[in-house]
Amino acid sequence: MYKTNGTILDVPGIKVGHAEDELKQTGCSVIIFDDGAVCGVDVRGSAPGTRETELLDPINTVQKTNALVLSGGSAFGLDSASGVMRYLEERKKGFDVGVAVVPIVPAAIIFDLNFGDPAVRPDANMGYIASKNASTNSFPSGNIGAGAGATIGKMAGFDKAMKGGLGTASVKLAGGLTVGAMVVVNAVGEIRDPKNGKTIAGACDENGHLIDLISYVLENYKDHHFTQGKNTTIGIICCNANMNKSQMKKVAQMAHDGLARTIYPVHTMSDGDTIFAATTGGVDSSVNIVGMLAAEVMAVAVLDAVKSAKSKFGVRGYADLANTSISSDVPSVTGANKEVR
């Protein structure tokens, strides 16, 4: 058997850095590749905010990415990637175009303007700071970096939301293959443990008891409690398999299964769910193996993000739930929260 209890830093050739505004609760996170990485991307949500994703198409010229950025701040937060570019340019890391070196830094954002101060967003300076902070040192999960302003369970209204966050996980096989995930969970839906199908976080009532989110929405027969595009789960898969861009795109597609196993509903019109998949190379493997493990570690990283999230601004974190049972005030839907076998 394999264990998924590591972190994305177990993948060789990468550094991870975070920066956040601790007072206003928004931030960004960056993965820097020492010698570049072959990267693919798959966007499943209908309200994405991204940068440089078209460059990752297998038919396009650039073959290696220098860094990947996850950020809060909605579309404004894409500016944080400019700071990462500046950091890398100073170190002459990027695509050589003869007259300059252009760092390749794709990015994705979450909407967190409804948490903290909407006028405060990650900018180029914050991206630069996150890059300076990048290292192989371990980092905490939860309210850190791009996870600082993340929330979940908003399909029942933001007044019932819980705190989301940033999480990570990895698996290492005996043959040397390592697959890791880092994810920012800011979903409109609730979070379930795929081992038993139980809801562990999502929407909660004023007493801190979980609400059966799906039943609540169906009972009220409306989902206009939340506005289009004010959510999104974004993540990164990293590995050390010898693969090309098209293969890494497939890995990114398969990694979305990890979101589908833990987030209900997922890939909605109100989410911009995006997953990058990058490899530093060195170990022969297959797309099937890497993609299967990518989905596994992504699911574990989602749980890590939510279970590590701390309460802030009156929005409850996982540790502050009154209990993990579903409130009896809302009738259950047949099949909801049943054990998965």
Secondary structure as UniProt FT lines:
FT   HELIX           8..10
FT   TURN            12..13
FT   STRAND          14..21
FT   TURN            22..25
FT   STRAND          26..43
FT   STRAND          50..51
FT   HELIX           54..56
FT   TURN            58..59
FT   STRAND          65..71
FT   HELIX           74..79
FT   HELIX           80..90
FT   TURN            91..92
FT   STRAND          95..96
FT   STRAND          101..102
FT   STRAND          107..109
FT   TURN            113..114
FT   TURN            118..119
FT   HELIX           124..133
FT   HELIX           145..147
FT   TURN            148..149
FT   STRAND          151..152
FT   HELIX           154..156
FT   HELIX           158..160
FT   STRAND          162..163
FT   STRAND          165..172
FT   TURN            174..175
FT   STRAND          178..185
FT   STRAND          190..192
FT   TURN            194..196
FT   STRAND          199..201
FT   TURN            206..207
FT   STRAND          209..210
FT   HELIX           213..220
FT   TURN            224..225
FT   TURN            228..229
FT   STRAND          234..241
FT   HELIX           245..260
FT   TURN            261..262
FT   STRAND          263..264
FT   TURN            269..270
FT   STRAND          274..283
FT   HELIX           287..308
FT   TURN            313..314
FT   STRAND          315..316
FT   HELIX           318..320
FT   STRAND          323..326
FT   TURN            328..329
FT   TURN            334..337
//
